[in-house]
Amino acid sequence: MKISTLHKVMNNTKNILSILIILTLFSSCKDKEKSFILKGRLMTYCGIPANNSEISFSQKSGFTVGGISGSGYTDENGYFEIVCKNINNNTLQMNSNSKIMVMIPMGKNLDLGTLYENASFNLIVNYSVLNPYTSNDTLTYTSYDPNELFIKRVGPFNSTMIDTFYNCFFIKYPLEYGYTPQLSIGASFPNHSLSDVVFDVNLCDSGFSETTLVID
């Protein structure tokens, strides 16, 4: 074999090796881009960690739940850090013993914060009275008190009235990523419905969530 031919073969071999190395590095980078980490803390109830609980993140598109993007377990204090694969552009749903959270973005490293399988809150209901009504009128409104299905109050009403409730059940699961938990209260008199009120809920907080019923 001539020297010039040998040089050509060697150069071609080097070129091929260089291309293979570049492709390998590119593939490695692509694989890293497809992975992301979701972390946070899961509580069974206020102050009680969900220790050693299985967690999974599944694809969510509309009402359809697809394949698993990642799964793992919480530690003894309820903390988790799970590597997930970026499957497509759908959002994710977090599952444990139930559906915990939806609308989690795919492909982003996120700290989901403290999440609850079950939670309670304290509530103050204020009154803004435009029409006081009379003692013949009974107001009925939605209760989140575990001991009462509905709250009933007899008129007349005034704007200094306050109803205070402790350890109310939060019932609106799953939570939605990026949004403050909310509930609503519907209120009515026998022949007249008031406008529903929506309020933010401070889960497992020693303070109070607050809302106001407009009595008109």
C-alpha distance (Angstrom), angle and dihedral (degrees) to the residues before:
residue distance angle dihedral
M1 . . .
K2 3.78 . .
I3 3.81 119.4 .
S4 3.81 92.1 -121.1
T5 3.81 90.4 52.9
L6 3.82 90.7 48.4
H7 3.80 90.3 51.6
K8 3.79 90.4 51.3
V9 3.82 91.4 51.0
M10 3.79 91.2 48.1
N11 3.80 92.1 48.0
N12 3.79 91.3 48.7
T13 3.79 90.2 49.8
K14 3.80 91.0 50.7
N15 3.78 90.6 49.2
I16 3.78 91.9 50.8
L17 3.83 91.5 48.5
S18 3.80 90.6 48.9
I19 3.81 91.2 51.1
L20 3.81 91.1 48.6
I21 3.80 91.5 50.4
I22 3.81 91.7 49.4
L23 3.80 91.7 48.0
T24 3.81 90.6 49.2
L25 3.80 92.3 50.6
F26 3.80 91.1 45.8
S27 3.78 91.0 49.7
S28 3.80 90.2 49.1
C29 3.80 91.0 51.5
K30 3.78 90.6 48.2
D31 3.81 90.5 52.2
K32 3.80 90.5 51.1
E33 3.80 90.3 50.2
K34 3.79 89.4 54.8
S35 3.82 92.8 57.3
F36 3.79 128.0 73.5
I37 3.80 136.9 165.8
L38 3.80 128.9 -118.8
K39 3.77 116.2 -169.4
G40 3.79 138.9 168.3
R41 3.79 142.4 113.2
L42 3.79 127.7 -76.7
M43 3.80 121.4 -153.9
T44 3.79 125.6 -165.6
Y45 3.80 88.5 -152.2
C46 3.79 137.2 -20.1
G47 3.80 106.9 -47.6
I48 3.83 93.9 -1.1
P49 3.84 115.7 104.7
A50 3.80 119.2 -141.6
N51 3.79 93.0 -126.0
N52 3.81 121.1 -163.4
S53 3.81 91.4 -2.4
E54 3.79 121.4 155.6
I55 3.80 115.8 -117.5
S56 3.79 129.5 -171.6
F57 3.79 134.8 -178.2
S58 3.78 114.2 -148.4
Q59 3.79 132.3 -175.9
K60 3.79 114.9 -96.4
S61 3.78 123.6 -163.7
G62 3.80 114.6 167.1
F63 3.79 106.3 -53.3
T64 3.82 92.6 -21.5
V65 3.81 121.3 100.0
G66 3.82 113.5 -159.9
G67 3.79 139.5 179.5
I68 3.79 128.0 -24.5
S69 3.80 116.0 -91.6
G70 3.81 94.2 -173.1
S71 3.78 142.6 -22.4
G72 3.78 140.8 -171.6
Y73 3.80 144.9 131.6
T74 3.77 137.4 -80.8
D75 3.79 118.8 -118.7
E76 3.82 123.9 -119.6
N77 3.82 90.4 -78.3
G78 3.80 95.4 48.5
Y79 3.82 96.7 -103.8
F80 3.80 119.7 139.6
E81 3.79 137.3 -176.6
I82 3.79 113.7 -176.0
V83 3.80 129.6 -176.7
C84 3.79 110.4 -137.7
K85 3.80 132.8 -171.7
N86 3.77 121.5 -123.8
I87 3.81 98.2 -125.1
N88 3.81 102.0 166.2
N89 3.79 142.1 -39.9
N90 3.80 96.3 -70.7
T91 3.79 121.4 112.2
L92 3.80 124.0 -112.0
Q93 3.77 135.0 -114.7
M94 3.82 120.1 -148.4
N95 3.80 114.5 -139.6
S96 3.79 133.3 -173.8
N97 3.79 122.5 140.5
S98 3.82 84.1 -25.3
K99 3.80 139.2 0.2
I100 3.81 105.7 -63.7
M101 3.81 106.7 174.5
V102 3.81 139.5 -1.4
M103 3.82 137.0 -167.3
I104 3.82 93.5 46.3
P105 3.83 108.3 161.8
M106 3.79 116.9 -112.1
G107 3.81 119.3 -125.2
K108 3.83 100.3 19.5
N109 3.79 129.0 112.9
L110 3.80 102.4 -124.2
D111 3.78 140.5 176.1
L112 3.80 103.5 -146.5
G113 3.80 92.4 -168.1
T114 3.80 123.4 -145.1
L115 3.80 114.2 -18.2
Y116 3.79 130.2 -173.9
E117 3.79 134.6 -145.4
N118 3.81 87.3 -163.9
A119 3.79 127.6 8.9
S120 3.79 143.7 173.8
F121 3.79 135.5 -155.8
N122 3.79 141.4 -172.2
L123 3.79 119.0 -117.1
I124 3.79 138.0 -160.1
V125 3.80 117.5 -165.1
N126 3.81 112.9 -161.4
Y127 3.79 125.7 -165.2
S128 3.79 126.1 -133.0
V129 3.79 102.9 -170.9
L130 3.80 120.6 -159.0
N131 3.81 93.1 155.8
P132 3.83 117.0 30.6
Y133 3.83 95.2 -163.4
T134 3.82 118.3 -163.8
S135 3.78 140.7 -89.9
N136 3.80 87.3 -87.3
D137 3.82 91.2 65.5
T138 3.80 123.7 84.8
L139 3.78 122.5 -164.5
T140 3.81 117.6 -151.5
Y141 3.80 122.4 -168.6
T142 3.80 141.2 169.9
S143 3.79 114.9 -78.9
Y144 3.80 127.7 -150.6
D145 3.79 90.3 179.4
P146 3.84 107.0 115.3
N147 3.80 89.6 -138.2
E148 3.81 98.2 53.8
L149 3.79 131.5 49.2
F150 3.81 93.4 -162.9
I151 3.78 133.8 10.3
K152 3.81 116.0 -129.8
R153 3.81 123.6 -164.4
V154 3.81 126.8 179.2
G155 3.81 121.2 -142.3
P156 2.91 157.7 -91.0
F157 3.81 93.5 87.2
N158 3.79 132.6 -163.1
S159 3.80 135.3 -174.6
T160 3.80 94.4 -110.5
M161 3.80 91.2 68.1
I162 3.81 117.6 112.5
D163 3.81 130.9 179.9
T164 3.80 115.9 -157.0
F165 3.80 124.1 -163.1
Y166 3.81 129.9 -176.2
N167 3.81 130.6 -156.9
C168 3.79 95.8 7.8
F169 3.79 116.6 -179.8
F170 3.79 117.8 -109.6
I171 3.81 104.5 -141.8
K172 3.81 106.3 170.4
Y173 3.81 107.2 100.3
P174 2.95 142.3 -165.4
L175 3.80 100.6 47.2
E176 3.79 118.2 -136.9
Y177 3.79 119.2 -125.1
G178 3.79 114.4 -111.9
Y179 3.81 95.0 15.2
T180 3.81 131.3 100.9
P181 3.82 111.7 -119.3
Q182 3.80 111.1 -101.2
L183 3.79 139.1 -172.9
S184 3.79 133.1 -175.8
I185 3.77 136.3 -138.7
G186 3.78 123.3 -146.0
A187 3.81 116.9 -159.6
S188 3.77 134.4 -176.6
F189 3.76 148.6 163.4
P190 3.81 118.8 -138.0
N191 3.80 92.0 -92.0
H192 3.78 102.4 21.2
S193 3.81 135.3 52.1
L194 3.79 122.5 -150.6
S195 3.77 124.1 -142.7
D196 3.81 113.9 -85.9
V197 3.79 114.7 -110.1
V198 3.81 123.6 -144.8
F199 3.80 120.4 -154.7
D200 3.80 138.7 -178.6
V201 3.79 116.0 -111.0
N202 3.80 123.9 -140.8
L203 3.79 101.2 -151.9
C204 3.81 117.9 -144.0
D205 3.80 91.0 -7.0
S206 3.81 121.3 145.2
G207 3.80 87.5 -142.1
F208 3.79 126.7 70.7
S209 3.77 138.3 -91.2
E210 3.81 109.9 -141.7
T211 3.77 138.1 -153.9
T212 3.80 137.1 165.7
L213 3.80 129.8 -133.7
V214 3.78 113.5 -148.9
I215 3.80 108.2 -145.1
D216 3.80 106.8 -157.4
